[in-house]
Amino acid sequence: MTNRRHPTSETAQPDRLFDNNSHDQESGRDRSESFAVIAAVSAVTVALTLWLIALLLPQAETLLEMAFILAMTAGISGLGIGFVIGWALPRRIHTADEAAADEVDEEENSEEEKLFGYIIDSMEGGVMTTSADGMVTSFNGVAEKTLGRQSKSVVGRHFGAVFPDAPENAQIRRMIHSALCDHRTFSSVEVSAALPSGGQVSLGVTISPLRGGDGPHQGLVILFKNLAELKRLRERVEQTDQLASLGRLSAGMAHEIRNPLGSLHGLVELIGEDLEPDDPRWRYIHTILNTIDQLNELVENLLEFAQPPIGDREPHDVRTIVRHCVEMCRLDTGDKEVEVEYDQPEQPIYVTADRERLGRAMINILRNAFQATPEGGTVRTVVRRAPSARADSSEHVVIEVRNTGSYVSPVDREKLFTPFFTTRPGGTGLGLPIAQQIISAHDGVVELDSDPDRGTTFHVFLPVAFVGTGNATSDREQGTIA
């Protein structure tokens, strides 16, 4: 049923009219042929009559015999023509009309099948129908994409060809079996289904009996939708709620902690003033001061995480923002040798942004990449344009930050943007959550790919701002990167 080209109503109607005209023409030809048969039989009958007259009439001796011969030959001629007109001709015309009607019915059935296939393939969700004995009768294109199976490999086979006997398919197999045997209906049930690739997909499934015009059970209609995107949206909403609650809590804690820390820092410095430069207690003083500085950094991160993500936004050339952030992070690497690569297009790419906050997000991502890169590794940053999948934007800018020598496992990948999760000793676990928060506030998305051989790549997607001459904020190039 799927992958078939179905005519639209505009194109199908002329074809239908053309087919009806063809049937009328064929019926007319059949009638013309019938009348030709009448003419031929009549001609033969007349010729036979004339031959009999020519043969028998000279032998008649009286006028009465001549009249008898003429009457007899006329009667034979009339019987022949009457047989053709009264019996043979109606049967031939009736047979021709029945054949034409059968062809019309076949064409109408064909059109109905095409329309049914067109409707099935036009539906947004997956559609699968079965016969009463569980054989698959249709399998639309969305079903192919969702379940990873071709219609030609499952249509005409048992539904087990679509949902084989596997633990992931146990629930949906029970549902289909119950619907076939007990004529039960299931509505919007969340189930899992095994994929040929070895993974699984989460589906929202509705199963209804397929009934004919006279009411008997003829099979099932199975509708299903991939719930992966819905689950991702649900997780994002939950994460947003959690971050909002955590942000409010963090802001209150940070304000309560920052003031005492300032006092402690000042008191420790006063104690140090009374010590000689070579006093061994300076080691304790430095340890206390470094610890206070670390706590202050944590407090500042908490406040940044809790505050509104962006202020006033203006069009900025994103190349300049990213280039400046790369240069700053390169200078923070200290003695570690890291190769830095940067690539950008020649033409400006504008985004509507709070320059300071977007720069902060990029510094957090770049700093994470530099810290994860081992000695002699490479951090490569690429800025480029790409088509957008969103309806409100025709293009977006992609910022790729790739570092070699590091790998993020799937388990850690799920937690990477969770506040306070870190795999680095001494890390606060707030840099990437803050970056994600800022980028989301700019209508953007940040994603992560990681491979043991190729390393780790952050992808930042931001909508492109189309501005006229003079509308963009002037951004000056900030240094060069070797």
Helices and strands as residue ranges (DSSP letters): H 9-56, G 57-59, H 63-83, I 84-88, H 89-122, E 126-131, E 136-139, H 141-147, H 151-154, G 159-161, G 167-169, H 170-182, E 186-194, E 200-211, E 217-226, H 228-273, H 282-306, E 314-317, H 318-331, E 339-343, E 350-353, H 355-372, E 378-387, E 395-403, H 410-415, H 431-441, E 445-451, E 455-463
